[in-house]
Amino acid sequence: MRVVNISTNVSLATMTTMGLGGTANYVVDVTTDEELRQVYLNAKTMSQPVYVIGGGSNLIAHDEGYPGVIAHMMIPGIEIIADDNDTTTIQAGAGVSWDELVRFGVDRQLTGIEAMSGIPGSAGAAPVQNIGAYGQELADTFVSLEAYDIAKDLFVTLSAADCDFSYRRSIFRENAAGHYVITRITLRLFKSSPQPPFYDSLQRHLDSSQITEYTPQSIRDAVLDVRADKLPDPKIVRNSGSFFKNAIVEKWQAEDLQKNYPDMPTYPMDENHVKIPTGWLIEQCDLKGELIHGMRVHKGNAVVLINESATHYDDLSLARQTIIDAVRDRFRISIDQEPLELMTP
Ligand code: EPU
């Protein structure tokens, strides 16, 4: 039997890409469903709370650390589980890196997730905030996921409808938070070429690089280039990608603002709502490139905060408040944080 890997007093700053946070009592590497179950059952006996971490790229830890067990999700494996004339269905362990899964599809000329190339984090974390980029989101190809129901001590399958996805949202961030641990995800990819129209900045890059043949690989390459220009690599620079969600406002409010800000970009959401890039809002507040309490507002896209010299959660908290207040004062729009917080239970 495999010896379960347990470490004690582990710094959460080293386990999260924002590089903040105190220590966790225990960190356990989880590579199978049964190991996951055992972590929960043992922790219950020891009265220790459990929190599951994937890549740590969308998670902010606190100075108090975590007074319990961090289950580091490492369930491996990518498998083709169904194949027909038009589609191939793939299943990935929650611990597979998201980009490795994208590469798996692209290598097989499958489309559906190539525009989400280069998103940091794990496959198991992808449904939690319905990850998206450059015109695609997880929900577009999602079939189902397997999860451990913690209270009931059993494994369940949840459909897309069960997950109730919308922009950067699912049940796992809301009423089902802390209820399930995602162990595997299943996606259905298409045996067709990526079809234009593409997301604006992607299309501009394709045009300027004179790429006219749209394949999963050419779109992946273009996305990786655009990302490298605009987004800091969390392996090199401490950050959690977009630190705020884009603002979703009522149409009338956006039209009202456009009287004063005719260049304000908007994207349609539904009949009554539009999305405004929060990076644009922050830039208009003259905060782009600024260093606030050790957090740098990223020059490539102001929606990203880089931990340049912050050492405490309070630094981040003060920087966040400065930005939220500036956007509210200028636009009467309240912006929300995107990454989750590792809360002490
Ligand atoms: N813009 C500015 N200034 C900025 C940032 C953006 O003017 O500082 C304006 C530009 O007009 C630009 C438009 O906003 O054309 C949209 O910007 P961009 O294409 O960079 O995308 P975004 O809306 O800022 C979202 C996601 C990113 C994702 C990109 C590309 C959110 C919160 N962010 O950013 O996701 O990579 O689209 O699809 O939805 C992430 O979630 O961690 C993330 C990086």
Residues whose N, C-alpha, C, O or C-beta is under 5 A from the ligand:
A	BS01	EPU	G132 A133 Y134 G135 S201 S240 G241 S242 F244 K245 N246 P265 P277 G279 W280 E283 G300 N301 A302 V303
